[in-house]
């Protein structure tokens, strides 16, 4: 599936929650990039703009518009780096101190805090389809 098709599937499966996140603006994304010190991969920018408010299953992807939340991109990235996640990887989702991260090339890598992992997906779309929509 393409990223647009994956996002459409996410939107269709979105679950209602009491306090949903709102989608960020381009300015908020630029501010997050500046705080983290990395320019986001184009697919990640699209995800943030179009689907970072989606809630499905048990996995909770990062958000930019809820700074007080456990899904806040800035805090999740800070925590991931403390655990040893490479500085050029950006967490897309945190799960029990393990992280699904987007790399500069746009593939998704799983980083576990307690063991080496070679799990990877060739794109954000593939991760959405194979992992998040299946959670």
VMD Tcl script that builds the backbone (N, CA, C; Angstrom):
set m [mol new atoms 405]
animate dup $m
set s [atomselect $m all]
$s set {name element resname resid chain x y z} {
  {N N UNK 1 A 0.836 -1.195 0.000}
  {CA C UNK 1 A 0.000 0.000 0.000}
  {C C UNK 1 A 0.874 1.248 0.000}
  {N N UNK 2 A 0.364 2.300 -0.562}
  {CA C UNK 2 A 1.054 3.585 -0.506}
  {C C UNK 2 A 0.807 4.218 0.865}
  {N N UNK 3 A 1.572 5.252 1.177}
  {CA C UNK 3 A 1.377 5.943 2.450}
  {C C UNK 3 A -0.030 6.537 2.514}
  {N N UNK 4 A -0.520 7.101 1.420}
  {CA C UNK 4 A -1.874 7.667 1.413}
  {C C UNK 4 A -2.927 6.594 1.681}
  {N N UNK 5 A -2.742 5.406 1.116}
  {CA C UNK 5 A -3.678 4.308 1.363}
  {C C UNK 5 A -3.602 3.846 2.817}
  {N N UNK 6 A -2.392 3.802 3.371}
  {CA C UNK 6 A -2.227 3.405 4.771}
  {C C UNK 6 A -2.881 4.423 5.698}
  {N N UNK 7 A -2.719 5.689 5.396}
  {CA C UNK 7 A -3.345 6.733 6.214}
  {C C UNK 7 A -4.863 6.647 6.103}
  {N N UNK 8 A -5.377 6.377 4.927}
  {CA C UNK 8 A -6.818 6.206 4.760}
  {C C UNK 8 A -7.323 5.039 5.614}
  {N N UNK 9 A -6.557 3.941 5.658}
  {CA C UNK 9 A -6.934 2.788 6.479}
  {C C UNK 9 A -6.899 3.150 7.962}
  {N N UNK 10 A -5.896 3.939 8.370}
  {CA C UNK 10 A -5.830 4.402 9.757}
  {C C UNK 10 A -7.046 5.242 10.098}
  {N N UNK 11 A -7.385 6.183 9.247}
  {CA C UNK 11 A -8.510 7.079 9.503}
  {C C UNK 11 A -9.801 6.273 9.625}
  {N N UNK 12 A -9.940 5.236 8.790}
  {CA C UNK 12 A -11.140 4.403 8.827}
  {C C UNK 12 A -11.236 3.606 10.134}
  {N N UNK 13 A -10.081 3.169 10.652}
  {CA C UNK 13 A -10.040 2.348 11.868}
  {C C UNK 13 A -9.926 3.183 13.147}
  {N N UNK 14 A -9.819 4.494 13.030}
  {CA C UNK 14 A -9.631 5.380 14.185}
  {C C UNK 14 A -10.705 5.147 15.243}
  {N N UNK 15 A -10.263 5.045 16.499}
  {CA C UNK 15 A -11.173 4.822 17.614}
  {C C UNK 15 A -11.462 6.147 18.318}
  {N N UNK 16 A -12.655 6.282 18.799}
  {CA C UNK 16 A -13.052 7.481 19.532}
  {C C UNK 16 A -12.430 7.452 20.931}
  {N N UNK 17 A -11.870 8.585 21.350}
  {CA C UNK 17 A -11.295 8.710 22.691}
  {C C UNK 17 A -11.809 10.008 23.316}
  {N N UNK 18 A -11.826 10.084 24.668}
  {CA C UNK 18 A -12.362 11.278 25.332}
  {C C UNK 18 A -11.636 12.578 24.995}
  {N N UNK 19 A -10.301 12.535 24.909}
  {CA C UNK 19 A -9.528 13.742 24.621}
  {C C UNK 19 A -8.592 13.473 23.442}
  {N N UNK 20 A -9.112 13.511 22.228}
  {CA C UNK 20 A -8.253 13.218 21.075}
  {C C UNK 20 A -7.241 14.329 20.831}
  {N N UNK 21 A -6.117 13.933 20.274}
  {CA C UNK 21 A -5.107 14.920 19.870}
  {C C UNK 21 A -5.629 15.636 18.629}
  {N N UNK 22 A -5.105 16.798 18.370}
  {CA C UNK 22 A -5.399 17.460 17.102}
  {C C UNK 22 A -4.170 17.313 16.226}
  {N N UNK 23 A -4.354 17.453 14.949}
  {CA C UNK 23 A -3.235 17.383 14.021}
  {C C UNK 23 A -2.385 18.644 14.147}
  {N N UNK 24 A -1.063 18.517 14.013}
  {CA C UNK 24 A -0.196 19.695 14.130}
  {C C UNK 24 A -0.194 20.528 12.852}
  {N N UNK 25 A 0.281 21.739 13.002}
  {CA C UNK 25 A 0.481 22.624 11.858}
  {C C UNK 25 A 1.910 22.444 11.349}
  {N N UNK 26 A 2.168 22.980 10.161}
  {CA C UNK 26 A 3.538 22.971 9.612}
  {C C UNK 26 A 4.498 23.686 10.558}
  {N N UNK 27 A 4.040 24.765 11.175}
  {CA C UNK 27 A 4.886 25.528 12.105}
  {C C UNK 27 A 5.228 24.679 13.327}
  {N N UNK 28 A 4.257 23.956 13.858}
  {CA C UNK 28 A 4.528 23.091 15.016}
  {C C UNK 28 A 5.507 21.978 14.650}
  {N N UNK 29 A 5.402 21.444 13.452}
  {CA C UNK 29 A 6.343 20.416 13.014}
  {C C UNK 29 A 7.743 21.016 12.882}
  {N N UNK 30 A 7.847 22.189 12.299}
  {CA C UNK 30 A 9.151 22.857 12.170}
  {C C UNK 30 A 9.752 23.129 13.540}
  {N N UNK 31 A 8.937 23.533 14.503}
  {CA C UNK 31 A 9.433 23.769 15.864}
  {C C UNK 31 A 9.932 22.475 16.504}
  {N N UNK 32 A 9.222 21.375 16.268}
  {CA C UNK 32 A 9.657 20.076 16.806}
  {C C UNK 32 A 10.975 19.650 16.170}
  {N N UNK 33 A 11.112 19.858 14.876}
  {CA C UNK 33 A 12.371 19.533 14.200}
  {C C UNK 33 A 13.518 20.334 14.809}
  {N N UNK 34 A 13.272 21.586 15.074}
  {CA C UNK 34 A 14.314 22.437 15.650}
  {C C UNK 34 A 14.698 21.964 17.051}
  {N N UNK 35 A 13.719 21.621 17.863}
  {CA C UNK 35 A 13.992 21.159 19.229}
  {C C UNK 35 A 14.769 19.843 19.234}
  {N N UNK 36 A 14.426 18.955 18.315}
  {CA C UNK 36 A 15.083 17.648 18.254}
  {C C UNK 36 A 16.412 17.740 17.518}
  {N N UNK 37 A 16.505 18.669 16.582}
  {CA C UNK 37 A 17.743 18.856 15.839}
  {C C UNK 37 A 17.859 18.007 14.591}
  {N N UNK 38 A 16.718 17.570 14.046}
  {CA C UNK 38 A 16.716 16.722 12.853}
  {C C UNK 38 A 15.558 17.136 11.946}
  {N N UNK 39 A 15.833 17.181 10.669}
  {CA C UNK 39 A 14.774 17.394 9.676}
  {C C UNK 39 A 14.058 16.062 9.488}
  {N N UNK 40 A 12.747 16.051 9.607}
  {CA C UNK 40 A 11.980 14.814 9.520}
  {C C UNK 40 A 11.904 14.302 8.080}
  {N N UNK 41 A 11.871 12.988 7.942}
  {CA C UNK 41 A 11.673 12.350 6.638}
  {C C UNK 41 A 10.312 12.811 6.098}
  {N N UNK 42 A 10.193 13.023 4.782}
  {CA C UNK 42 A 8.923 13.482 4.210}
  {C C UNK 42 A 7.718 12.602 4.569}
  {N N UNK 43 A 7.895 11.283 4.621}
  {CA C UNK 43 A 6.782 10.405 5.003}
  {C C UNK 43 A 6.334 10.672 6.433}
  {N N UNK 44 A 7.283 10.933 7.318}
  {CA C UNK 44 A 6.941 11.212 8.711}
  {C C UNK 44 A 6.186 12.534 8.816}
  {N N UNK 45 A 6.593 13.529 8.050}
  {CA C UNK 45 A 5.879 14.811 8.022}
  {C C UNK 45 A 4.433 14.610 7.570}
  {N N UNK 46 A 4.233 13.807 6.524}
  {CA C UNK 46 A 2.881 13.526 6.037}
  {C C UNK 46 A 2.072 12.834 7.123}
  {N N UNK 47 A 2.692 11.841 7.768}
  {CA C UNK 47 A 2.003 11.146 8.858}
  {C C UNK 47 A 1.596 12.133 9.957}
  {N N UNK 48 A 2.516 12.982 10.364}
  {CA C UNK 48 A 2.208 13.943 11.428}
  {C C UNK 48 A 1.046 14.845 11.038}
  {N N UNK 49 A 1.058 15.329 9.812}
  {CA C UNK 49 A 0.030 16.261 9.339}
  {C C UNK 49 A -1.333 15.611 9.114}
  {N N UNK 50 A -1.342 14.320 8.808}
  {CA C UNK 50 A -2.589 13.690 8.403}
  {C C UNK 50 A -3.115 12.589 9.326}
  {N N UNK 51 A -2.267 12.037 10.192}
  {CA C UNK 51 A -2.727 10.876 10.963}
  {C C UNK 51 A -2.191 10.784 12.382}
  {N N UNK 52 A -1.496 11.795 12.867}
  {CA C UNK 52 A -0.931 11.683 14.217}
  {C C UNK 52 A -1.982 11.851 15.313}
  {N N UNK 53 A -3.230 12.005 14.932}
  {CA C UNK 53 A -4.323 12.064 15.906}
  {C C UNK 53 A -5.093 10.746 15.986}
  {N N UNK 54 A -4.658 9.741 15.244}
  {CA C UNK 54 A -5.356 8.463 15.173}
  {C C UNK 54 A -5.037 7.605 16.397}
  {N N UNK 55 A -6.058 6.915 16.891}
  {CA C UNK 55 A -5.905 5.970 17.999}
  {C C UNK 55 A -6.481 4.630 17.538}
  {N N UNK 56 A -5.618 3.612 17.558}
  {CA C UNK 56 A -6.030 2.258 17.176}
  {C C UNK 56 A -5.293 1.266 18.062}
  {N N UNK 57 A -6.031 0.353 18.663}
  {CA C UNK 57 A -5.413 -0.724 19.424}
  {C C UNK 57 A -4.575 -0.234 20.588}
  {N N UNK 58 A -3.528 -0.973 20.866}
  {CA C UNK 58 A -2.711 -0.689 22.046}
  {C C UNK 58 A -1.496 0.172 21.748}
  {N N UNK 59 A -1.110 0.293 20.483}
  {CA C UNK 59 A 0.039 1.135 20.146}
  {C C UNK 59 A -0.402 2.584 20.040}
  {N N UNK 60 A 0.375 3.468 20.656}
  {CA C UNK 60 A 0.064 4.890 20.626}
  {C C UNK 60 A 1.215 5.642 19.985}
  {N N UNK 61 A 1.044 6.056 18.739}
  {CA C UNK 61 A 2.118 6.807 18.088}
  {C C UNK 61 A 2.328 8.160 18.739}
  {N N UNK 62 A 3.450 8.738 18.435}
  {CA C UNK 62 A 3.807 10.020 19.025}
  {C C UNK 62 A 2.856 11.119 18.552}
  {N N UNK 63 A 2.828 12.182 19.354}
  {CA C UNK 63 A 2.033 13.366 19.027}
  {C C UNK 63 A 2.905 14.598 19.213}
  {N N UNK 64 A 2.498 15.679 18.602}
  {CA C UNK 64 A 3.189 16.957 18.789}
  {C C UNK 64 A 2.307 17.931 19.555}
  {N N UNK 65 A 1.005 17.752 19.474}
  {CA C UNK 65 A 0.073 18.748 20.006}
  {C C UNK 65 A -0.391 18.482 21.430}
  {N N UNK 66 A 0.156 17.464 22.075}
  {CA C UNK 66 A -0.192 17.156 23.467}
  {C C UNK 66 A 1.083 17.114 24.319}
  {N N UNK 67 A 1.675 18.282 24.612}
  {CA C UNK 67 A 2.962 18.275 25.325}
  {C C UNK 67 A 2.909 17.645 26.713}
  {N N UNK 68 A 1.732 17.556 27.306}
  {CA C UNK 68 A 1.620 16.949 28.635}
  {C C UNK 68 A 1.437 15.437 28.562}
  {N N UNK 69 A 1.354 14.887 27.364}
  {CA C UNK 69 A 1.060 13.478 27.167}
  {C C UNK 69 A 2.315 12.608 27.164}
  {N N UNK 70 A 2.128 11.341 27.497}
  {CA C UNK 70 A 3.219 10.358 27.412}
  {C C UNK 70 A 3.585 10.051 25.957}
  {N N UNK 71 A 2.835 10.583 24.991}
  {CA C UNK 71 A 3.136 10.381 23.576}
  {C C UNK 71 A 3.829 11.591 22.948}
  {N N UNK 72 A 4.167 12.586 23.736}
  {CA C UNK 72 A 4.788 13.806 23.215}
  {C C UNK 72 A 6.127 13.494 22.544}
  {N N UNK 73 A 6.254 13.895 21.285}
  {CA C UNK 73 A 7.448 13.588 20.494}
  {C C UNK 73 A 8.740 14.054 21.154}
  {N N UNK 74 A 8.745 15.242 21.700}
  {CA C UNK 74 A 9.966 15.779 22.313}
  {C C UNK 74 A 10.388 14.915 23.500}
  {N N UNK 75 A 9.454 14.586 24.376}
  {CA C UNK 75 A 9.790 13.780 25.559}
  {C C UNK 75 A 10.099 12.333 25.194}
  {N N UNK 76 A 9.358 11.773 24.255}
  {CA C UNK 76 A 9.625 10.391 23.839}
  {C C UNK 76 A 11.013 10.307 23.202}
  {N N UNK 77 A 11.372 11.290 22.391}
  {CA C UNK 77 A 12.697 11.302 21.767}
  {C C UNK 77 A 13.792 11.448 22.816}
  {N N UNK 78 A 13.585 12.328 23.787}
  {CA C UNK 78 A 14.564 12.495 24.867}
  {C C UNK 78 A 14.768 11.172 25.602}
  {N N UNK 79 A 13.680 10.527 25.950}
  {CA C UNK 79 A 13.754 9.252 26.663}
  {C C UNK 79 A 14.424 8.181 25.806}
  {N N UNK 80 A 14.072 8.126 24.528}
  {CA C UNK 80 A 14.671 7.133 23.626}
  {C C UNK 80 A 16.180 7.314 23.547}
  {N N UNK 81 A 16.623 8.544 23.449}
  {CA C UNK 81 A 18.066 8.811 23.379}
  {C C UNK 81 A 18.758 8.420 24.676}
  {N N UNK 82 A 18.089 8.615 25.803}
  {CA C UNK 82 A 18.666 8.172 27.085}
  {C C UNK 82 A 18.838 6.657 27.112}
  {N N UNK 83 A 17.935 5.919 26.465}
  {CA C UNK 83 A 18.027 4.465 26.395}
  {C C UNK 83 A 19.073 4.015 25.388}
  {N N UNK 84 A 19.546 4.932 24.529}
  {CA C UNK 84 A 20.570 4.574 23.565}
  {C C UNK 84 A 20.125 4.512 22.116}
  {N N UNK 85 A 18.887 4.926 21.833}
  {CA C UNK 85 A 18.421 4.969 20.447}
  {C C UNK 85 A 19.307 5.954 19.687}
  {N N UNK 86 A 19.765 5.601 18.489}
  {CA C UNK 86 A 20.627 6.508 17.726}
  {C C UNK 86 A 19.997 7.893 17.546}
  {N N UNK 87 A 20.838 8.914 17.600}
  {CA C UNK 87 A 20.357 10.299 17.534}
  {C C UNK 87 A 19.696 10.663 16.219}
  {N N UNK 88 A 19.960 9.914 15.153}
  {CA C UNK 88 A 19.328 10.246 13.878}
  {C C UNK 88 A 18.062 9.417 13.614}
  {N N UNK 89 A 17.624 8.630 14.599}
  {CA C UNK 89 A 16.360 7.912 14.520}
  {C C UNK 89 A 15.318 8.701 15.304}
  {N N UNK 90 A 14.116 8.800 14.760}
  {CA C UNK 90 A 13.026 9.508 15.428}
  {C C UNK 90 A 11.947 8.500 15.820}
  {N N UNK 91 A 11.598 8.442 17.097}
  {CA C UNK 91 A 10.531 7.522 17.497}
  {C C UNK 91 A 9.200 7.870 16.823}
  {N N UNK 92 A 8.574 6.857 16.290}
  {CA C UNK 92 A 7.233 6.981 15.738}
  {C C UNK 92 A 6.239 6.504 16.791}
  {N N UNK 93 A 6.697 5.555 17.603}
  {CA C UNK 93 A 5.834 4.949 18.615}
  {C C UNK 93 A 6.710 4.352 19.705}
  {N N UNK 94 A 6.298 4.528 20.953}
  {CA C UNK 94 A 6.985 3.929 22.100}
  {C C UNK 94 A 6.078 2.870 22.683}
  {N N UNK 95 A 6.650 1.743 23.057}
  {CA C UNK 95 A 5.890 0.661 23.665}
  {C C UNK 95 A 6.736 0.015 24.746}
  {N N UNK 96 A 6.447 0.318 26.016}
  {CA C UNK 96 A 7.166 -0.273 27.150}
  {C C UNK 96 A 8.676 -0.068 27.064}
  {N N UNK 97 A 9.111 1.140 26.824}
  {CA C UNK 97 A 10.521 1.505 26.696}
  {C C UNK 97 A 11.207 0.864 25.500}
  {N N UNK 98 A 10.442 0.382 24.556}
  {CA C UNK 98 A 10.935 -0.055 23.261}
  {C C UNK 98 A 10.394 0.942 22.245}
  {N N UNK 99 A 11.066 1.070 21.115}
  {CA C UNK 99 A 10.696 2.129 20.173}
  {C C UNK 99 A 10.667 1.627 18.739}
  {N N UNK 100 A 9.657 2.065 18.015}
  {CA C UNK 100 A 9.612 1.947 16.564}
  {C C UNK 100 A 10.054 3.308 16.059}
  {N N UNK 101 A 11.136 3.342 15.271}
  {CA C UNK 101 A 11.743 4.621 14.864}
  {C C UNK 101 A 11.872 4.714 13.357}
  {N N UNK 102 A 11.745 5.927 12.856}
  {CA C UNK 102 A 11.999 6.177 11.449}
  {C C UNK 102 A 13.438 6.658 11.318}
  {N N UNK 103 A 14.135 6.095 10.350}
  {CA C UNK 103 A 15.535 6.453 10.122}
  {C C UNK 103 A 15.611 7.561 9.062}
  {N N UNK 104 A 16.772 8.135 8.862}
  {CA C UNK 104 A 16.903 9.162 7.817}
  {C C UNK 104 A 16.515 8.671 6.418}
  {N N UNK 105 A 16.637 7.362 6.164}
  {CA C UNK 105 A 16.266 6.795 4.858}
  {C C UNK 105 A 14.764 6.556 4.731}
  {N N UNK 106 A 14.036 6.609 5.852}
  {CA C UNK 106 A 12.593 6.411 5.821}
  {C C UNK 106 A 12.131 5.020 6.176}
  {N N UNK 107 A 13.069 4.099 6.481}
  {CA C UNK 107 A 12.628 2.785 6.931}
  {C C UNK 107 A 12.341 2.855 8.429}
  {N N UNK 108 A 11.607 1.876 8.917}
  {CA C UNK 108 A 11.254 1.819 10.335}
  {C C UNK 108 A 12.062 0.707 10.978}
  {N N UNK 109 A 12.694 1.050 12.090}
  {CA C UNK 109 A 13.505 0.085 12.842}
  {C C UNK 109 A 12.921 -0.064 14.238}
  {N N UNK 110 A 12.949 -1.288 14.745}
  {CA C UNK 110 A 12.537 -1.550 16.119}
  {C C UNK 110 A 13.772 -1.522 16.992}
  {N N UNK 111 A 13.709 -0.769 18.070}
  {CA C UNK 111 A 14.811 -0.694 19.017}
  {C C UNK 111 A 14.292 -1.123 20.383}
  {N N UNK 112 A 14.878 -2.190 20.917}
  {CA C UNK 112 A 14.468 -2.715 22.215}
  {C C UNK 112 A 15.481 -2.303 23.274}
  {N N UNK 113 A 14.980 -1.908 24.424}
  {CA C UNK 113 A 15.866 -1.463 25.503}
  {C C UNK 113 A 16.635 -2.614 26.149}
  {N N UNK 114 A 16.191 -3.857 25.930}
  {CA C UNK 114 A 16.872 -4.944 26.640}
  {C C UNK 114 A 17.497 -6.003 25.745}
  {N N UNK 115 A 17.419 -5.845 24.433}
  {CA C UNK 115 A 18.081 -6.823 23.568}
  {C C UNK 115 A 18.234 -6.255 22.164}
  {N N UNK 116 A 19.190 -6.783 21.451}
  {CA C UNK 116 A 19.397 -6.349 20.075}
  {C C UNK 116 A 18.229 -6.820 19.220}
  {N N UNK 117 A 17.867 -6.011 18.249}
  {CA C UNK 117 A 16.776 -6.374 17.364}
  {C C UNK 117 A 17.133 -5.994 15.931}
  {N N UNK 118 A 16.823 -6.873 15.014}
  {CA C UNK 118 A 17.020 -6.587 13.602}
  {C C UNK 118 A 15.693 -6.358 12.887}
  {N N UNK 119 A 14.614 -6.199 13.666}
  {CA C UNK 119 A 13.309 -5.986 13.048}
  {C C UNK 119 A 13.286 -4.646 12.333}
  {N N UNK 120 A 12.787 -4.694 11.091}
  {CA C UNK 120 A 12.691 -3.464 10.317}
  {C C UNK 120 A 11.606 -3.618 9.271}
  {N N UNK 121 A 11.112 -2.476 8.844}
  {CA C UNK 121 A 10.115 -2.397 7.799}
  {C C UNK 121 A 10.630 -1.387 6.788}
  {N N UNK 122 A 10.456 -1.637 5.493}
  {CA C UNK 122 A 11.062 -0.773 4.484}
  {C C UNK 122 A 10.483 0.635 4.409}
  {N N UNK 123 A 9.309 0.838 5.014}
  {CA C UNK 123 A 8.689 2.163 4.946}
  {C C UNK 123 A 7.713 2.344 6.097}
  {N N UNK 124 A 7.329 3.581 6.326}
  {CA C UNK 124 A 6.323 3.888 7.336}
  {C C UNK 124 A 5.007 3.215 6.971}
  {N N UNK 125 A 4.664 3.222 5.702}
  {CA C UNK 125 A 3.447 2.580 5.238}
  {C C UNK 125 A 3.440 1.088 5.572}
  {N N UNK 126 A 4.552 0.413 5.326}
  {CA C UNK 126 A 4.652 -1.022 5.631}
  {C C UNK 126 A 4.497 -1.270 7.131}
  {N N UNK 127 A 5.086 -0.408 7.967}
  {CA C UNK 127 A 4.938 -0.558 9.415}
  {C C UNK 127 A 3.491 -0.344 9.837}
  {N N UNK 128 A 2.851 0.674 9.288}
  {CA C UNK 128 A 1.443 0.938 9.613}
  {C C UNK 128 A 0.605 -0.295 9.299}
  {N N UNK 129 A 0.796 -0.844 8.104}
  {CA C UNK 129 A -0.006 -1.994 7.664}
  {C C UNK 129 A 0.310 -3.268 8.440}
  {N N UNK 130 A 1.596 -3.523 8.687}
  {CA C UNK 130 A 2.031 -4.782 9.297}
  {C C UNK 130 A 1.961 -4.795 10.817}
  {N N UNK 131 A 2.116 -3.618 11.429}
  {CA C UNK 131 A 2.204 -3.578 12.886}
  {C C UNK 131 A 1.019 -2.824 13.501}
  {N N UNK 132 A 0.909 -1.542 13.181}
  {CA C UNK 132 A -0.077 -0.735 13.879}
  {C C UNK 132 A -1.518 -1.156 13.597}
  {N N UNK 133 A -1.860 -1.372 12.351}
  {CA C UNK 133 A -3.228 -1.780 12.038}
  {C C UNK 133 A -3.546 -3.180 12.543}
  {N N UNK 134 A -2.508 -3.931 12.902}
  {CA C UNK 134 A -2.700 -5.287 13.417}
  {C C UNK 134 A -2.699 -5.351 14.946}
  {N N UNK 135 A -2.446 -4.202 15.605}
  {CA C UNK 135 A -2.337 -4.213 17.083}
  {C C UNK 135 A -3.694 -4.325 17.756}
}
mol reanalyze $m
mol bondsrecalc $m
mol representation Tube
mol addrep $m
